[in-house]
Each structure stands twice: as structure tokens, then as C-alpha cells.
């Protein structure tokens, strides 16, 4: 536990930014966009911060993170489903399936 707390103390800013970009920003964007744009477009809009974060992290660090790859694949599948006329429920189901496949793989 001591090493974990020391790591968190040294990396608190990075962890805070990760939580803000990958959790708080998508929730806030969805809540703002859903009444105006509908569920499907709001879901897609909420993927922008994690997408940009993952791409920026890849460019900065020059290494591939397995979790980021899964997230980017999920976003790409969502965009394909949207273009194909997918509903918000179908996109949400796809998210659950990506999580299930990731859990089974690891």
C-alpha cells in the first residue's frame, strides 16, 4: 500500500487529467448534447475527449497502450455503426460487447 500511495502522490496530476478527460468530460458532453442532438449523436460526441487523449498520448510517448487500442477500436466501431444507421441502444450494446471481449482476452 505504501508504494501505491507514493506512486499516486508522484503522479496525481496525470491521474487527475486521465479521470477528467476519460470520465468526467464524456459524461458532461453527453449530458449537454443529448437534449439537443439526441442519444446517438451525444454518444459519439462524448467519445471525442478520450479519442484525442489516446491519440495525443500515442504521439507523445511513441508507444501503444493496449487499453487505448481497445478504446479506439470501440470508437471506430461506434462511428461505423452510426454511419450504418445504428441506434443508441445498438451502440451501447456494442460497448458492452467490446468490454466482454477485452475481459475474455485478458
Steps between C-alpha positions, in 0.01 A plus 500: 500500500789735571639472147156563353455816704848619406426439132169685527667789681760525221247462217190673635483753219513235226238290679274803548528591133428141398183497710394842374553420132388137495209515744381846600522668158304227315226505765473878489502506118232232480278676754534828310459357149226240553202740528612691189645227277337177619656194661699371205674824410558579868667160549726567205581852617595366842769281341701799377700576819619138554577471129713813500664400830596158365634640174694771681643249744613279212667790320671621819619166640545306172364180649173315470291442811273192475214672680521800266492269199183334629342840566595629154363185337177545691473861383572395141228234520257759640570732210447218251174405668385863496574535130312173445195636682559342841279603790622615840400163648704314238805718568461446878475122440819515291678669792400215728620244247840671465535495879404132510749409226775695674425321827506162332826576319684602816 
